[in-house]
Amino acid sequence: MDSEEFQVASKQMIKFVADYLENSRERRVLPDVKPGFMRPLLPDHAPEDPEKWEDLFKDIEKVIMPGVTHWQHPKFFAYFPTGCSYSSIVADILSDAIACIGFSWASCPSCTELEVIVLDWLAKALKLPDCFLSTSDGPGGAVIQGTASEATLVAVLSARTKFLRKLKEENPGMEDGIALTKLVAYNSIQSHSSVERAFLIALVKHRSLNVDDKRALRGETLRKAIKEDKAKGLIPFFVCGTLGTTSTLSFDNIEELGLICKEENIWMHIDAAFAGSAFICPEYRPLLNGVEHAESFNFNPHKWLQVNFDCSAMWIRDSRNISQAFTVDPVYLKHENENEGIMPDYRHWHVPLGRRFRSLKLWFVLRLFGIKKLQEIIRRDIKLAVEFKKLIEADARFEIFGEVIMSLVCFRLKGSNEINEQLVKDINNDGRIHLVPSKCDDTFFLRFSICSNRTTYEDVQHAYKVITEIVEKILKNSRVTLDSK
Ligand SMILES: *Cc1c(COP(=O)(O)O)cnc(C)c1O
């Protein structure tokens, strides 16, 4: 494809993309295919000679679309939203064209400098404490990671390095392997699976602590665990608090956790992957109180802030803890400006060496939407969730599970787990709407999450109608009665 052909093909593709997004409603939200569906549709080897663009273009509808789960469909209510906006897509075109690998300041100065600046913008929009800003006097800073999972891993590894170093200073001659067995980390039983995974990768012991009746990890629980572990000769070094858990959107009490971490000199990391975006609205900002005690804080603009995957924003109180944990300095990556400390060399801040120019999409989105419009979208989604909650509450066959704080409604039929499992299965086989279940304390429930910018009040009403139709079918075909009857 040369430049002329590129201009033709990309115009055609952009038209396809706009039509796809505007008309996704006409498709079935979930694909109706079985594993292996694609193999018979494609040859078993790549072509020797170039094929025609037109032939490839035709295959998008024929080969790809039948197996696509349409995440931007107005009736997609599963998981959490994943950002998608024209502003972000346009930025990614530019990022693809510049095609730099911005591992150091010198490898593409704009790539690093824009990232520093837009993360300061974002920190100010969330009213994060000044210590996290690059312009503050201290060593605070921020970086775009690919995902929240990577942010947690980087936080755990940085904390681990910091504590191992200290332990070995205090105990000269102690082997890393021995020192490692002393460290213990904490999370809650409601934290995301990626947190436990970070502990597994880092080879550190961890305890998943119990939560209160609002599914929040509380200070007292943490204090007790720390006491027990210290009595065993262990060194508590890391706590991951969650703001907005994936199952039910519960919020750990980071004010309580933070004070204890401060007292005990423990690294507190905060995972606000989904809910973090809502903190740009002043009415939700109080949920972030306590962040002033955190060593690191992370959320995903690629979930609820109109930025396409991947863009996970991470702030660190003392960026030396992260850059020094991962520094290896071969000659071919050195440059003359690296030790001035004015701009970071982001290669020291994450696991891979290479990095995309991801700040462009954040910059485009923040400028072309503006904070007010982004707030409006968040409030609109929450309003839609509240409307759905009202429909469920008015129906005696259902109960709300937990609280509706943002745009997620957890609910279930008043009955056994089995009948609720049947309900989710039948809803997704029906294919008109898509949602996923979860389970807490052995109670199985359904999650209804407002995901698409194109979801309207009518879509929410329709979803409720689809659900009740399916419930009626289940009740007719089985002898079960619900607790409400
Ligand atoms: C979605 C989510 C994650 C995982 O996010 P990735 O960016 O895909 O790693 C982690 N924690 C919470 C609370 C989440 O909601």
The ligand as an SDF file (V2000), in Angstrom:
LIG
                    3D

 15 15  0  0  0  0  0  0  0  0999 V2000
  -10.8540   -3.5010   35.3320 C   0  0  0  0  0  0  0  0  0  0  0  0
  -10.1740   -3.5630   36.6240 C   0  0  0  0  0  0  0  0  0  0  0  0
   -8.8430   -3.9980   36.7410 C   0  0  0  0  0  0  0  0  0  0  0  0
   -8.0690   -4.5530   35.5730 C   0  0  0  0  0  0  0  0  0  0  0  0
   -7.8220   -3.5820   34.6460 O   0  0  0  0  0  0  0  0  0  0  0  0
   -6.7460   -3.8040   33.4900 P   0  0  0  0  0  0  0  0  0  0  0  0
   -6.4390   -2.4020   33.0710 O   0  0  0  0  0  0  0  0  0  0  0  0
   -7.4170   -4.5900   32.4290 O   0  0  0  0  0  0  0  0  0  0  0  0
   -5.5830   -4.5130   34.0500 O   0  0  0  0  0  0  0  0  0  0  0  0
   -8.2370   -3.9280   37.9700 C   0  0  0  0  0  0  0  0  0  0  0  0
   -8.8930   -3.4980   39.0560 N   0  0  0  0  0  0  0  0  0  0  0  0
  -10.1850   -3.0890   38.9950 C   0  0  0  0  0  0  0  0  0  0  0  0
  -10.8730   -2.6260   40.2490 C   0  0  0  0  0  0  0  0  0  0  0  0
  -10.8670   -3.1230   37.7730 C   0  0  0  0  0  0  0  0  0  0  0  0
  -12.1450   -2.7300   37.7150 O   0  0  0  0  0  0  0  0  0  0  0  0
  1  2  1  0
  2  3  1  0
  2 14  2  0
  3  4  1  0
  3 10  2  0
  4  5  1  0
  5  6  1  0
  6  7  2  0
  6  8  1  0
  6  9  1  0
 10 11  1  0
 11 12  2  0
 12 13  1  0
 12 14  1  0
 14 15  1  0
M  END
$$$$
